[in-house]
Amino acid sequence: MVIFLEALKLRLQLASGRQLSYVKPHIGENQFGCESIAYEGIGSTKKWERIESYDPKFVENIVQTVSRSLLCYAMHNLSDQQICGHVHDELIIECPENAEVSSITSVMGKSPDWMANILIRGDGYETNFYKKD
């Protein structure tokens, strides 16, 4: 991961090449008297506002971004399948009755070049309608 600090943005570049951007970052004092980073974004009021953040929140943002990149990588590798939806870390695929779940999950378990040492395991099940496993 590479961190860039520009005049108007804080950018985190991840191994996949994707970037997280935080607009108008500012280091200041939070409500507890500790240093914190604040930036501008869409807040809980659904309006543009100053958002105060903290280290675990940045880690969460990084984890979610990497997770999305891994799901997109799997979707790209399964482009020969009829993907009809996705929910968080799940793919919904319509396929013939004789399709093997294991052949699809093995493709989902492939690691991308930008994160070759990550251990990923795909899991799946067959159903005639979408449901949470």
Disulfide bonds with the S-S distance in Angstrom:
none
